């Protein structure tokens, strides 16, 4: 008996590391110390000594049951982007600059090419966010995961000067809500998605004119990374008073997280066009509107709270970063919460 006969292929692990090295190398920043393959990743903070109060911000998340679609369609690249996005968007939401990222892949069987494909997506997401992929772990766990399945999670660390933390505490009546479009369902709500749509390779490969793509392609579209958009707004001289990453819990759970007591967010539903994928979900699943907004991002991946006089500069800065922004609503006096009208 040996480890391989027990289900763990050490040689496959070595091969996976070699295959992923080229992807990891492309994410390096000048602050990264040491090479690839050590027991830990080192990152110098020397560059940030000029900040008055340098503050580390962190985020951790996974891809959730969206992975089930990747398994069905044997497409493993984009979910790596999802994993990065879910972590670095939270950091950007606090005003932070993502510095580095670490991934964790647990699988039933280590297939080096598949693992390298997943990591290539993680590396692409890191490059989009400007973060270095400085470490990770691939754990082969036979008997715990099916041989053709895996889980993917990540952890990111960023930095911000304490005075530039986005807390929402200064939001007041009259401030404006700016929405930034999502790319689709992102990485939340897939337990419900998988109940609404038939999850087979055949059904996911059906093309829909309303979507302009197959259902599977629409659902596997990776989560947008908003780091550059928020950085562009900051560089335009705009103070982002509040920021909400619309993830699990949709509008009703996430927008209140940026609100101080005594104000409410009033969202104008007709201020933008809800993407077709959400219309399909609502119709095919007979899901009530309130539940849709309480589960999905509904086409809005990030919500910013800014002063009225900063609206035009904010929208222009987001556009300059390659994203689309629009006036979503406003802040009013009232009980803390969200009102959709």
FIVEXZA-115446 format. One line per 5 residues: their letters; for each residue x, y negated, z of N, C-alpha, C, O. Coordinates in steps of 0.2 Angstrom, whole numbers, plus 5000, padded with zeros to 4 digits. Layout:
REM FIVEXZA-115446
a) X/Y/Z/X/Y/Z/X/Y/Z/X/Y/Z | ...
END
This chain:
REM FIVEXZA-115446
xxxxx) 5004/5006/5000/5000/5000/5000/5004/4994/5000/5010/4994/5003 | 5002/4989/4996/5006/4982/4996/5001/4977/4995/4995/4978/4995 | 5003/4970/4996/4999/4965/4995/4995/4964/4989/4989/4963/4989 | 4998/4966/4983/4994/4966/4977/4988/4971/4977/4983/4970/4974 | 4990/4977/4980/4984/4982/4980/4979/4980/4985/4973/4982/4984
xxxxx) 4980/4976/4989/4975/4973/4994/4971/4967/4991/4966/4965/4994 | 4974/4965/4985/4970/4960/4981/4973/4954/4980/4970/4949/4977 | 4979/4953/4983/4982/4946/4983/4989/4947/4978/4993/4951/4980 | 4989/4943/4972/4994/4944/4968/4999/4938/4968/4998/4933/4966 | 5004/4939/4972/5009/4934/4973/5012/4931/4967/5013/4925/4966
xxxxx) 5014/4936/4962/5017/4934/4956/5012/4929/4952/5014/4925/4949 | 5005/4930/4952/5000/4926/4949/5001/4919/4952/5000/4914/4949 | 5002/4919/4959/5002/4913/4962/5008/4909/4960/5008/4903/4958 | 5014/4912/4959/5020/4909/4956/5019/4906/4949/5021/4900/4947 | 5015/4910/4945/5014/4908/4938/5009/4902/4938/5010/4897/4934
xxxxx) 5004/4902/4942/5000/4896/4942/5003/4890/4944/5002/4884/4941 | 5008/4890/4949/5012/4884/4951/5016/4882/4945/5016/4876/4944 | 5019/4886/4942/5023/4884/4936/5019/4881/4930/5021/4876/4927 | 5013/4883/4929/5008/4881/4924/5006/4874/4926/5004/4870/4922 | 5005/4873/4932/5002/4866/4934/5007/4861/4935/5005/4855/4936
xxxxx) 5013/4862/4936/5018/4857/4937/5018/4851/4932/5019/4846/4934 | 5017/4853/4926/5017/4847/4921/5012/4843/4922/5012/4837/4921 | 5006/4845/4924/5000/4841/4925/5001/4837/4932/5000/4831/4932 | 5004/4840/4937/5005/4836/4943/5011/4831/4942/5010/4825/4945 | 5016/4832/4938/5021/4827/4937/5019/4821/4934/5021/4816/4935
xxxxx) 5013/4821/4930/5011/4815/4926/5007/4811/4931/5005/4805/4929 | 5006/4813/4937/5003/4808/4942/5007/4804/4947/5005/4800/4951 | 5014/4806/4946/5018/4803/4951/5019/4796/4951/5018/4792/4946 | 5019/4793/4957/5020/4786/4959/5027/4785/4961/5031/4790/4964 | 5030/4779/4961/5037/4778/4963/5038/4779/4971/5043/4780/4973
xxxxx) 5032/4779/4974/5033/4780/4982/5033/4787/4984/5035/4788/4990 | 5032/4791/4979/5032/4798/4981/5040/4801/4982/5044/4799/4978 | 5041/4804/4988/5048/4806/4989/5048/4814/4989/5043/4817/4991 | 5053/4816/4986/5054/4823/4985/5051/4826/4979/5048/4822/4975 | 5051/4832/4978/5049/4835/4972/5042/4839/4973/5039/4839/4978
xxxxx) 5041/4843/4968/5035/4847/4968/5036/4854/4971/5041/4857/4969 | 5032/4857/4976/5033/4863/4978/5036/4864/4985/5037/4869/4988 | 5036/4858/4989/5038/4858/4996/5033/4860/5000/5027/4861/4998 | 5034/4861/5007/5029/4862/5012/5024/4857/5013/5019/4858/5016 | 5026/4851/5012/5022/4845/5013/5024/4840/5007/5029/4840/5004
xxxxx) 5019/4835/5007/5021/4829/5002/5023/4823/5006/5020/4821/5011 | 5028/4819/5004/5030/4813/5007/5029/4807/5003/5030/4807/4997 | 5026/4802/5006/5025/4796/5002/5027/4790/5006/5025/4789/5012 | 5031/4786/5003/5034/4780/5007/5029/4774/5007/5026/4773/5002 | 5029/4771/5013/5024/4765/5014/5029/4758/5014/5026/4753/5015
xxxxx) 5035/4759/5012/5039/4753/5012/5036/4747/5007/5037/4741/5009 | 5033/4749/5002/5031/4744/4997/5025/4740/5000/5024/4734/4998 | 5022/4742/5006/5016/4739/5008/5017/4735/5015/5013/4733/5018 | 5024/4734/5016/5026/4731/5022/5024/4724/5022/5023/4720/5028 | 5022/4721/5016/5020/4714/5016/5013/4712/5018/5011/4707/5019
xxxxx) 5009/4718/5019/5002/4717/5021/5002/4714/5029/5007/4716/5033 | 4998/4710/5030/4997/4708/5037/4996/4714/5042/4999/4715/5047 | 4991/4718/5040/4989/4723/5045/4987/4729/5040/4981/4731/5039 | 4992/4733/5037/4991/4738/5033/4987/4744/5036/4989/4746/5042 | 4982/4746/5033/4977/4750/5036/4976/4756/5031/4974/4755/5026
xxxxx) 4977/4762/5034/4975/4768/5030/4968/4770/5030/4965/4769/5035 | 4965/4772/5024/4959/4774/5023/4959/4781/5020/4963/4782/5016 | 4954/4785/5022/4955/4792/5019/4948/4794/5017/4943/4792/5019 | 4948/4800/5013/4941/4803/5011/4943/4810/5009/4948/4812/5006 | 4938/4814/5010/4938/4821/5009/4931/4823/5006/4926/4821/5009
xxxxx) 4931/4828/5001/4925/4830/4999/4926/4836/4994/4932/4838/4993 | 4921/4839/4992/4922/4845/4987/4917/4843/4981/4914/4838/4980 | 4916/4848/4977/4912/4848/4971/4905/4851/4972/4900/4849/4968 | 4904/4855/4977/4898/4858/4979/4896/4863/4974/4900/4866/4970 | 4889/4864/4973/4887/4869/4969/4887/4868/4961/4884/4872/4957
xxxxx) 4889/4862/4960/4890/4860/4952/4895/4865/4950/4896/4867/4944 | 4899/4868/4954/4904/4873/4952/4901/4879/4949/4904/4883/4944 | 4895/4881/4951/4891/4886/4948/4890/4886/4940/4890/4891/4936 | 4889/4879/4938/4889/4878/4931/4895/4879/4927/4896/4882/4922 | 4901/4877/4930/4907/4878/4928/4909/4886/4927/4912/4888/4922
xxxxx) 4906/4890/4932/4907/4897/4931/4903/4900/4925/4906/4904/4921 | 4897/4898/4925/4893/4900/4919/4895/4899/4912/4895/4903/4908 | 4898/4893/4912/4900/4890/4905/4908/4891/4904/4910/4890/4899 | 4911/4894/4909/4918/4895/4909/4922/4888/4907/4926/4889/4903 | 4920/4883/4910/4923/4876/4909/4925/4874/4915/4921/4872/4920
xxxxx) 4932/4873/4916/4935/4872/4923/4939/4865/4923/4942/4864/4928 | 4939/4862/4918/4943/4856/4918/4940/4850/4921/4943/4846/4926 | 4934/4848/4920/4930/4842/4922/4929/4842/4929/4929/4837/4932 | 4928/4848/4932/4926/4848/4939/4932/4846/4944/4931/4844/4949 | 4938/4846/4941/4944/4843/4944/4943/4836/4945/4945/4833/4950
xxxxx) 4941/4833/4940/4940/4825/4940/4934/4824/4945/4935/4819/4949 | 4929/4828/4945/4924/4827/4950/4927/4827/4957/4925/4823/4961 | 4931/4832/4959/4934/4832/4965/4938/4826/4967/4937/4823/4973 | 4942/4823/4963/4945/4817/4964/4941/4811/4965/4941/4807/4970 | 4936/4811/4961/4931/4805/4961/4927/4805/4967/4927/4799/4970
xxxxx) 4925/4810/4970/4921/4810/4976/4925/4808/4982/4922/4805/4987 | 4932/4809/4982/4936/4806/4987/4938/4799/4986/4938/4795/4991 | 4941/4797/4980/4944/4791/4979/4938/4785/4979/4940/4780/4980 | 4932/4787/4976/4927/4782/4976/4925/4780/4983/4924/4774/4984 | 4925/4784/4988/4924/4782/4995/4930/4778/4998/4928/4773/5001
xxxxx) 4936/4779/4996/4941/4774/4998/4940/4768/4995/4941/4762/4998 | 4939/4767/4988/4938/4761/4985/4932/4757/4987/4932/4751/4988 | 4927/4761/4990/4921/4758/4993/4923/4754/4999/4919/4749/5001 | 4928/4756/5002/4930/4752/5008/4935/4747/5007/4938/4744/5011 | 4937/4746/5000/4942/4741/4998/4949/4743/4998/4953/4739/4996
xxxxx) 4950/4750/4998/4956/4753/4998/4959/4755/4991/4955/4756/4987 | 4965/4755/4991/4969/4757/4985/4971/4765/4986/4975/4766/4990 | 4968/4770/4982/4970/4776/4983/4978/4777/4982/4980/4775/4977 | 4981/4781/4986/4989/4782/4986/4990/4789/4984/4994/4790/4979 | 4987/4794/4987/4989/4801/4985/4983/4805/4987/4979/4803/4990
xxxxx) 4984/4811/4984/4978/4816/4984/4981/4823/4985/4986/4824/4982 | 4977/4827/4988/4979/4834/4989/4973/4838/4987/4967/4837/4989 | 4974/4844/4984/4968/4848/4982/4969/4855/4986/4974/4857/4988 | 4963/4858/4986/4963/4865/4989/4958/4869/4985/4952/4868/4984 | 4961/4875/4983/4957/4879/4979/4957/4886/4982/4962/4889/4984
xxxxx) 4951/4889/4983/4951/4895/4986/4947/4900/4981/4942/4898/4979 | 4950/4906/4980/4947/4910/4974/4947/4917/4976/4951/4919/4981 | 4943/4921/4973/4943/4928/4974/4949/4932/4970/4951/4937/4973 | 4951/4929/4965/4957/4931/4961/4960/4926/4958/4957/4922/4954 | 4967/4926/4958/4971/4920/4956/4972/4922/4948/4976/4926/4946
xxxxx) 4969/4918/4944/4970/4918/4937/4974/4912/4935/4971/4907/4935 | 4980/4913/4934/4985/4907/4933/4982/4902/4928/4983/4896/4930 | 4980/4904/4922/4978/4899/4917/4972/4895/4920/4971/4889/4918 | 4967/4899/4923/4961/4895/4925/4963/4890/4931/4961/4885/4931 | 4967/4892/4936/4969/4888/4941/4973/4882/4938/4972/4876/4940
xxxxx) 4977/4883/4933/4981/4877/4930/4976/4872/4926/4977/4866/4926 | 4970/4875/4923/4965/4871/4920/4962/4867/4925/4961/4861/4924 | 4960/4870/4931/4957/4866/4936/4961/4860/4939/4959/4854/4939 | 4968/4862/4940/4973/4857/4942/4974/4851/4937/4975/4846/4938 | 4973/4853/4930/4974/4848/4925/4969/4843/4926/4970/4837/4924
xxxxx) 4963/4845/4928/4957/4840/4929/4958/4836/4935/4957/4830/4935 | 4961/4839/4940/4963/4835/4946/4968/4830/4944/4967/4824/4946 | 4973/4832/4941/4978/4827/4939/4975/4822/4934/4977/4816/4935 | 4971/4823/4930/4968/4818/4926/4964/4813/4930/4964/4807/4929 | 4960/4816/4935/4957/4811/4939/4961/4807/4944/4960/4801/4945
xxxxx) 4967/4810/4946/4972/4806/4949/4975/4800/4945/4976/4795/4948 | 4976/4802/4939/4979/4796/4935/4974/4791/4934/4975/4785/4933 | 4967/4793/4933/4962/4788/4932/4962/4783/4939/4960/4777/4938 | 4963/4786/4944/4963/4782/4951/4969/4779/4953/4969/4775/4957 | 4975/4781/4949/4981/4778/4951/4984/4781/4957/4989/4779/4960
xxxxx) 4982/4787/4958/4984/4791/4964/4989/4797/4962/4988/4799/4957 | 4994/4798/4967/4998/4803/4965/4996/4810/4968/4993/4810/4974 | 4996/4815/4964/4994/4822/4967/5001/4825/4970/5005/4828/4967 | 5001/4824/4977/5008/4826/4980/5007/4833/4983/5012/4835/4987 | 5002/4836/4983/5002/4843/4986/4995/4846/4985/4991/4843/4982
xxxxx) 4995/4852/4987/4989/4856/4987/4990/4863/4989/4995/4865/4991 | 4985/4867/4988/4985/4874/4991/4980/4878/4986/4974/4876/4985 | 4983/4884/4984/4978/4889/4981/4978/4895/4985/4983/4899/4986 | 4972/4897/4988/4972/4903/4992/4968/4908/4989/4962/4907/4987 | 4971/4914/4988/4968/4920/4985/4965/4924/4990/4968/4926/4995
xxxxx) 4958/4924/4990/4955/4927/4996/4950/4933/4994/4944/4932/4994 | 4953/4939/4992/4949/4944/4989/4944/4947/4995/4946/4947/5001 | 4938/4948/4993/4933/4951/4998/4929/4945/5001/4924/4946/5004 | 4932/4939/5000/4928/4933/5003/4924/4929/4998/4919/4928/4998 | 4928/4928/4992/4925/4926/4986/4924/4931/4980/4928/4935/4980
xxxxx) 4919/4931/4976/4919/4935/4970/4925/4934/4966/4928/4928/4966 | 4927/4939/4962/4933/4938/4959/4933/4933/4954/4939/4930/4952 | 4927/4931/4951/4927/4926/4946/4925/4919/4948/4923/4915/4944 | 4925/4918/4955/4922/4912/4958/4928/4909/4962/4933/4912/4964 | 4927/4902/4964/4932/4899/4968/4928/4893/4971/4923/4891/4969
xxxxx) 4931/4890/4976/4929/4883/4978/4934/4878/4978/4940/4880/4977 | 4932/4872/4977/4937/4867/4976/4936/4861/4980/4930/4858/4980 | 4941/4858/4984/4940/4852/4988/4946/4848/4988/4951/4851/4986 | 4946/4842/4991/4951/4838/4990/4951/4833/4996/4947/4832/5000 | 4957/4829/4997/4958/4825/5002/4962/4819/4999/4968/4820/4996
xxxxx) 4960/4813/5000/4964/4807/4998/4965/4802/5003/4962/4801/5008 | 4971/4798/5003/4973/4793/5007/4974/4787/5003/4977/4787/4998 | 4972/4781/5006/4973/4775/5002/4975/4770/5008/4975/4771/5014 | 4976/4763/5005/4978/4758/5010/4975/4752/5008/4973/4750/5002 | 4974/4748/5013/4971/4741/5012/4973/4737/5018/4974/4739/5024
xxxxx) 4974/4730/5017/4975/4725/5022/4969/4725/5026/4963/4724/5023 | 4969/4725/5033/4963/4726/5037/4958/4720/5035/4952/4721/5036 | 4961/4714/5034/4956/4708/5032/4952/4709/5026/4948/4706/5025 | 4954/4714/5022/4951/4715/5015/4947/4721/5016/4944/4723/5010 | 4946/4724/5021/4941/4730/5022/4934/4728/5020/4932/4722/5022
xxxxx) 4931/4732/5016/4924/4730/5015/4919/4734/5020/4919/4740/5020 | 4916/4730/5024/4912/4733/5029/4904/4731/5029/4900/4735/5032 | 4903/4726/5025/4896/4724/5024/4893/4720/5030/4887/4717/5030 | 4897/4718/5035/4895/4715/5041/4893/4707/5039/4889/4704/5043 | 4896/4705/5033/4894/4698/5032/4889/4697/5026/4887/4692/5024
xxxxx) 4885/4703/5025/4880/4702/5020/4874/4698/5023/4873/4699/5029 | 4871/4694/5019/4866/4690/5022/4860/4689/5017/4861/4690/5011 | 4854/4687/5019/4849/4686/5014/4851/4681/5008/4854/4676/5010 | 4849/4682/5002/4851/4678/4997/4857/4681/4993/4858/4680/4987 | 4861/4686/4996/4866/4689/4992/4863/4694/4987/4857/4696/4988
xxxxx) 4867/4696/4982/4865/4700/4976/4868/4707/4976/4873/4708/4978 | 4863/4711/4974/4866/4718/4973/4868/4719/4966/4864/4718/4961 | 4874/4722/4965/4876/4723/4958/4877/4731/4957/4880/4734/4962 | 4873/4734/4952/4874/4741/4951/4879/4742/4946/4880/4738/4941 | 4883/4747/4946/4887/4750/4941/4885/4757/4939/4884/4761/4943
xxxxx) 4884/4757/4932/4881/4763/4930/4885/4770/4931/4891/4770/4932 | 4882/4775/4932/4885/4782/4933/4885/4785/4927/4883/4783/4922 | 4889/4791/4927/4889/4795/4920/4884/4800/4920/4884/4804/4915 | 4880/4801/4925/4875/4806/4925/4874/4808/4932/4873/4804/4937 | 4873/4814/4933/4871/4817/4940/4877/4817/4945/4876/4817/4951
xxxxx) 4883/4816/4942/4889/4816/4946/4890/4822/4950/4890/4828/4947 | 4891/4823/4956/4892/4829/4960/4888/4830/4966/4890/4833/4971 | 4882/4828/4965/4877/4828/4971/4870/4831/4968/4868/4829/4963 | 4867/4835/4972/4860/4837/4971/4859/4843/4966/4854/4844/4964 | 4865/4846/4966/4865/4852/4961/4861/4858/4964/4859/4863/4960
xxxxx) 4860/4859/4970/4856/4864/4973/4849/4863/4971/4845/4868/4969 | 4847/4857/4970/4840/4856/4967/4840/4856/4959/4835/4859/4957 | 4845/4854/4956/4846/4854/4949/4845/4862/4947/4842/4863/4942 | 4849/4866/4951/4849/4873/4949/4842/4877/4950/4841/4882/4947 | 4838/4873/4954/4831/4876/4955/4826/4874/4949/4822/4877/4947
xxxxx) 4828/4868/4946/4824/4865/4941/4825/4868/4934/4820/4870/4931 | 4831/4869/4933/4833/4871/4926/4835/4878/4927/4838/4881/4931 | 4834/4882/4921/4836/4889/4921/4843/4889/4920/4846/4886/4916 | 4847/4893/4925/4854/4893/4925/4857/4899/4921/4859/4904/4924 | 4857/4899/4914/4860/4904/4910/4864/4901/4905/4863/4895/4904
xxxxx) 4869/4905/4903/4873/4902/4897/4869/4900/4891/4871/4894/4888 | 4864/4903/4890/4860/4902/4884/4856/4895/4885/4856/4891/4881 | 4853/4895/4891/4849/4889/4892/4853/4882/4893/4851/4877/4891 | 4859/4883/4896/4863/4877/4896/4866/4875/4890/4869/4869/4889 | 4866/4879/4885/4869/4878/4878/4864/4875/4873/4865/4874/4868
xxxxx) 4858/4874/4876/4852/4871/4872/4854/4864/4871/4855/4860/4876 | 4853/4861/4865/4854/4854/4863/4848/4851/4864/4842/4853/4862 | 4848/4845/4867/4842/4840/4868/4843/4834/4864/4848/4830/4866 | 4839/4832/4860/4839/4825/4857/4839/4820/4862/4843/4815/4861 | 4835/4820/4867/4835/4815/4872/4841/4814/4876/4843/4808/4878
xxxxx) 4845/4819/4877/4851/4819/4880/4857/4817/4875/4862/4814/4877 | 4856/4819/4869/4862/4818/4864/4867/4823/4865/4873/4822/4862 | 4866/4828/4869/4871/4834/4870/4867/4840/4873/4861/4840/4873 | 4871/4845/4874/4867/4851/4877/4866/4849/4885/4869/4845/4887 | 4862/4853/4888/4860/4852/4895/4866/4854/4899/4868/4850/4904
xxxxx) 4870/4859/4897/4876/4860/4901/4881/4855/4901/4884/4853/4906 | 4882/4852/4895/4887/4846/4894/4885/4840/4898/4889/4837/4901 | 4878/4839/4898/4876/4833/4902/4877/4834/4909/4879/4830/4913 | 4876/4840/4912/4876/4842/4919/4884/4842/4921/4885/4841/4927 | 4888/4844/4917/4895/4845/4918/4899/4838/4917/4905/4838/4919
xxxxx) 4896/4833/4915/4899/4827/4914/4902/4825/4920/4899/4824/4925 | 4909/4823/4920/4912/4822/4927/4910/4815/4930/4908/4810/4926 | 4910/4815/4936/4909/4809/4940/4913/4803/4938/4919/4804/4938 | 4910/4797/4938/4914/4791/4936/4919/4790/4942/4917/4791/4948 | 4925/4787/4940/4930/4785/4945/4929/4777/4945/4931/4774/4940
xxxxx) 4928/4774/4950/4927/4767/4950/4932/4763/4953/4932/4757/4954 | 4938/4766/4954/4944/4762/4957/4946/4756/4953/4947/4751/4956 | 4947/4757/4947/4949/4751/4942/4944/4746/4942/4945/4740/4942 | 4937/4748/4942/4932/4743/4942/4932/4738/4948/4931/4732/4948 | 4933/4742/4954/4933/4738/4960/4939/4734/4961/4939/4728/4964
xxxxx) 4944/4736/4958/4951/4732/4959/4950/4726/4954/4953/4721/4956 | 4947/4727/4948/4946/4722/4944/4942/4716/4947/4943/4710/4946 | 4937/4718/4950/4932/4713/4954/4936/4709/4959/4936/4703/4960 | 4940/4713/4963/4945/4710/4968/4950/4705/4965/4951/4699/4967 | 4953/4707/4959/4958/4703/4956/4954/4697/4953/4958/4692/4951
xxxxx) 4948/4697/4951/4944/4691/4949/4943/4686/4954/4940/4681/4953 | 4945/4687/4960/4944/4683/4966/4937/4683/4969/4935/4679/4973 | 4934/4689/4968/4927/4690/4971/4928/4693/4978/4931/4698/4978 | 4924/4691/4983/4924/4695/4989/4918/4700/4989/4912/4697/4988 | 4920/4706/4989/4914/4711/4989/4912/4712/4996/4916/4714/5000
xxxxx) 4906/4709/4998/4904/4709/5005/4902/4716/5007/4903/4718/5013 | 4899/4720/5003/4897/4727/5005/4897/4731/4999/4897/4729/4993 | 4898/4738/5000/4899/4742/4994/4896/4749/4996/4898/4752/5002 | 4893/4752/4992/4890/4759/4993/4891/4763/4987/4889/4762/4982 | 4894/4769/4989/4895/4774/4984/4889/4779/4984/4887/4782/4989
xxxxx) 4885/4779/4979/4878/4783/4979/4880/4790/4977/4880/4792/4972 | 4880/4794/4983/4881/4801/4983/4875/4805/4985/4870/4803/4984 | 4876/4810/4989/4871/4814/4992/4867/4810/4996/4869/4806/5001 | 4860/4810/4995/4855/4806/4999/4853/4800/4995/4849/4796/4997 | 4856/4799/4989/4854/4794/4985/4854/4787/4987/4858/4785/4991
xxxxx) 4849/4783/4985/4848/4776/4987/4846/4775/4995/4849/4771/4998 | 4842/4780/4997/4839/4779/5004/4844/4780/5009/4844/4777/5014 | 4849/4784/5008/4853/4786/5013/4860/4782/5013/4863/4779/5018 | 4862/4780/5006/4869/4777/5005/4869/4770/5006/4873/4767/5009 | 4864/4766/5003/4864/4759/5003/4863/4756/5010/4867/4751/5011
xxxxx) 4859/4759/5014/4859/4756/5021/4866/4757/5025/4867/4753/5030 | 4870/4761/5023/4877/4762/5026/4881/4756/5025/4886/4755/5029 | 4879/4751/5021/4883/4745/5020/4880/4739/5023/4882/4734/5023 | 4874/4740/5026/4870/4735/5028/4871/4733/5036/4871/4738/5040 | 4871/4727/5038/4871/4725/5045/4864/4725/5047/4859/4725/5043
xxxxx) 4863/4725/5054/4856/4724/5056/4853/4718/5054/4856/4713/5053 | 4847/4718/5053/4843/4712/5051/4842/4710/5044/4839/4705/5042 | 4845/4714/5040/4844/4713/5032/4842/4720/5029/4843/4725/5032 | 4839/4719/5023/4837/4725/5020/4839/4724/5012/4839/4718/5010 | 4840/4729/5009/4841/4729/5002/4835/4730/4998/4831/4735/4999
xxxxx) 4833/4726/4993/4828/4726/4989/4830/4728/4982/4833/4724/4979 | 4828/4734/4980/4831/4736/4973/4825/4736/4968/4820/4738/4969 | 4827/4733/4962/4822/4732/4957/4823/4738/4952/4828/4738/4948 | 4818/4742/4952/4819/4748/4948/4819/4747/4940/4823/4750/4937 | 4816/4742/4938/4816/4740/4931/4822/4736/4929/4822/4733/4923
xxxxx) 4827/4735/4933/4832/4731/4931/4837/4735/4927/4842/4732/4924 | 4836/4741/4926/4840/4745/4922/4836/4751/4919/4831/4753/4922 | 4839/4755/4914/4836/4761/4912/4838/4767/4915/4844/4768/4915 | 4834/4771/4918/4836/4777/4921/4838/4782/4916/4834/4783/4911 | 4844/4785/4916/4846/4790/4911/4841/4796/4910/4838/4798/4914
xxxxx) 4841/4798/4904/4836/4804/4902/4837/4810/4906/4832/4813/4907 | 4843/4812/4909/4844/4818/4912/4840/4817/4919/4837/4823/4921 | 4839/4812/4922/4835/4811/4928/4827/4811/4926/4824/4814/4930 | 4826/4809/4920/4819/4809/4918/4817/4816/4917/4811/4818/4919 | 4821/4820/4914/4820/4827/4913/4819/4831/4920/4815/4835/4921
xxxxx) 4824/4829/4924/4824/4833/4931/4817/4831/4934/4814/4836/4937 | 4815/4825/4934/4809/4823/4937/4803/4827/4934/4798/4829/4938 | 4802/4827/4928/4797/4830/4924/4797/4837/4925/4792/4840/4927 | 4802/4841/4923/4803/4848/4923/4802/4851/4930/4799/4856/4931 | 4804/4847/4935/4804/4849/4942/4798/4847/4946/4797/4849/4952
xxxxx) 4794/4843/4943/4788/4840/4946/4791/4836/4953/4788/4838/4958 | 4796/4833/4952/4799/4829/4958/4796/4822/4959/4797/4818/4954 | 4794/4821/4965/4791/4814/4966/4797/4809/4965/4802/4810/4967 | 4795/4803/4964/4800/4797/4963/4804/4796/4969/4810/4795/4969 | 4800/4796/4975/4804/4795/4981/4809/4800/4982/4815/4798/4984
xxxxx) 4808/4806/4981/4813/4811/4982/4818/4811/4977/4824/4812/4978 | 4817/4809/4970/4822/4807/4966/4827/4802/4968/4833/4803/4968 | 4825/4797/4971/4829/4791/4973/4832/4793/4980/4837/4790/4982 | 4830/4798/4983/4832/4801/4990/4837/4807/4989/4840/4809/4994 | 4838/4809/4982/4843/4814/4981/4848/4813/4976/4854/4814/4977
xxxxx) 4846/4809/4971/4851/4808/4965/4853/4800/4965/4850/4796/4968 | 4858/4799/4961/4861/4792/4960/4856/4788/4955/4857/4782/4955 | 4852/4792/4951/4847/4789/4946/4851/4784/4941/4847/4779/4939 | 4857/4785/4940/4860/4781/4935/4864/4775/4938/4867/4772/4934 | 4865/4775/4944/4869/4770/4948/4874/4773/4952/4872/4776/4958
xxxxx) 4880/4773/4951/4885/4776/4955/4888/4772/4960/4890/4775/4965 | 4888/4766/4960/4891/4761/4965/4886/4755/4965/4884/4752/4960 | 4885/4753/4971/4882/4746/4972/4886/4742/4976/4889/4743/4981 | 4887/4736/4974/4891/4730/4977/4886/4725/4979/4881/4723/4976 | 4888/4722/4985/4884/4716/4988/4889/4710/4987/4894/4710/4990
xxxxx) 4887/4705/4983/4891/4699/4983/4887/4693/4983/4881/4693/4983 | 4890/4687/4984/4887/4681/4985/4884/4679/4978/4886/4681/4973 | 4878/4675/4978/4875/4674/4972/4879/4670/4967/4879/4672/4961 | 4884/4666/4969/4888/4662/4965/4894/4667/4961/4897/4665/4957 | 4894/4673/4964/4900/4677/4961/4897/4683/4956/4900/4687/4954
xxxxx) 4890/4682/4955/4887/4687/4951/4890/4688/4944/4892/4693/4942 | 4891/4682/4940/4893/4683/4934/4901/4685/4933/4903/4689/4929 | 4905/4683/4938/4912/4685/4938/4912/4692/4940/4917/4696/4937 | 4908/4695/4944/4908/4702/4946/4906/4706/4940/4910/4711/4938 | 4901/4704/4936/4899/4708/4930/4904/4708/4925/4905/4713/4922
xxxxx) 4907/4702/4924/4912/4702/4919/4919/4706/4921/4922/4709/4916 | 4920/4706/4927/4926/4710/4929/4925/4717/4929/4930/4721/4927 | 4919/4719/4930/4917/4727/4929/4918/4728/4922/4920/4734/4920 | 4915/4724/4918/4915/4725/4910/4923/4726/4908/4924/4730/4904 | 4927/4721/4911/4934/4721/4909/4937/4728/4910/4942/4729/4907
xxxxx) 4935/4731/4915/4938/4738/4918/4935/4743/4914/4936/4749/4915 | 4930/4742/4909/4927/4747/4905/4921/4750/4907/4918/4755/4905 | 4918/4747/4912/4911/4749/4915/4906/4744/4914/4907/4739/4912 | 4900/4746/4915/4894/4742/4914/4891/4740/4921/4889/4745/4925 | 4890/4734/4922/4887/4732/4929/4880/4727/4927/4880/4725/4921
xxxxx) 4876/4727/4932/4870/4723/4931/4867/4721/4938/4869/4724/4943 | 4863/4716/4938/4860/4714/4944/4854/4719/4946/4850/4720/4942 | 4855/4723/4951/4851/4728/4954/4845/4726/4958/4840/4729/4959 | 4847/4720/4962/4842/4718/4967/4845/4712/4971/4850/4709/4969 | 4843/4712/4977/4845/4707/4982/4844/4709/4989/4841/4714/4991
xxxxx) 4848/4705/4993/4847/4706/5001/4842/4701/5004/4842/4695/5002 | 4838/4704/5008/4833/4700/5011/4833/4701/5019/4835/4706/5021 | 4830/4696/5022/4829/4697/5029/4824/4702/5031/4819/4703/5027 | 4825/4706/5036/4820/4712/5037/4824/4717/5041/4830/4717/5042 | 4820/4723/5042/4822/4729/5045/4827/4732/5041/4826/4733/5035
xxxxx) 4833/4734/5043/4838/4737/5040/4835/4743/5036/4832/4748/5039 | 4836/4744/5029/4834/4749/5025/4834/4747/5018/4836/4742/5016 | 4830/4751/5014/4830/4750/5007/4823/4750/5005/4819/4754/5007 | 4821/4745/5000/4814/4744/4997/4815/4744/4990/4819/4741/4987 | 4812/4749/4987/4812/4749/4979/4805/4746/4977/4800/4748/4979
x) 4806/4742/4972/4800/4739/4969/4800/4738/4962/4796/4735/4959
END
